[in-house]
Amino acid sequence: MGIHYDYKSTKSAKLMEKQAKREKKLAEKRAKKIAKSGFQRETNSENTNDVTKPITLDDITNPNKGK
């Protein structure tokens, strides 16, 4: 019967360790995702047009005008 006594007495501690491990993994995934998405946002912001200016046919067809 000693095994069952040990299991019940350590069950809550093991559950807390598992939950802490799970939360740590989720936090690492979130940080990785944020870092990855932040890098993509910087590269995409260079190629955007001014939203206050209307898009003309010349803007679309002339590739050298934007440079």
N, C-alpha and C positions, 0 to 999 in steps of 0.2 A: 504493500500500500504506500510505501514511501515515494514511489515514482509519481503517483497521482498527486500527492501532497506537493511535491516539487513543481509539477507542471502548473498547478493552480496558483502557486505562490509567485511564479516567474512569468505567468501568462501576460499580465498587464505590462510588465517591463519589456517583454519581447514585442508586443503590439506597438508600444510607443517607439521602439527602435525602428520597426518596419515603417511606421508612418513618417518618422523623421527622415529615413533613407528615401522614401518615396517623394517627400516634399523637396529634398535636396536635388533629386534627379529632375523634377519638374522645374525647379528654379534654374538649373543649369541649361535645360532645354529652352526656357524662355529667354535667358540671357543670350544664348547662341542665336536664337531666332531674331531677337532685336538687333544684335550686332550685324547679322546678315542682311536684314531688311534696311537698316540704316545705311549700309554701304551701297545698296542698290538705289536708294533714293538720291544719294549724292550724284551718281552717274547719270540718272535720268533727268535731273534738274538742269543739266547743261543743254539738253536738246529740246527744251520746251520753248514755245513761242509766248510772246506777251499776250495776255488774255484781254487787255484793254484795246488792242489793235485788231481790226477785222482781218481775216485771212483773204488774200486776193489770189487770183489765178497765177500771177507772177511769183508769189511766194512759193506756190506748190511746184511750178514747172521749172523755175530757174534755180539750179543747185548751187551756183556760186554767189547768189545774192546774200545769203545768210553769213557767209564767211568774210 
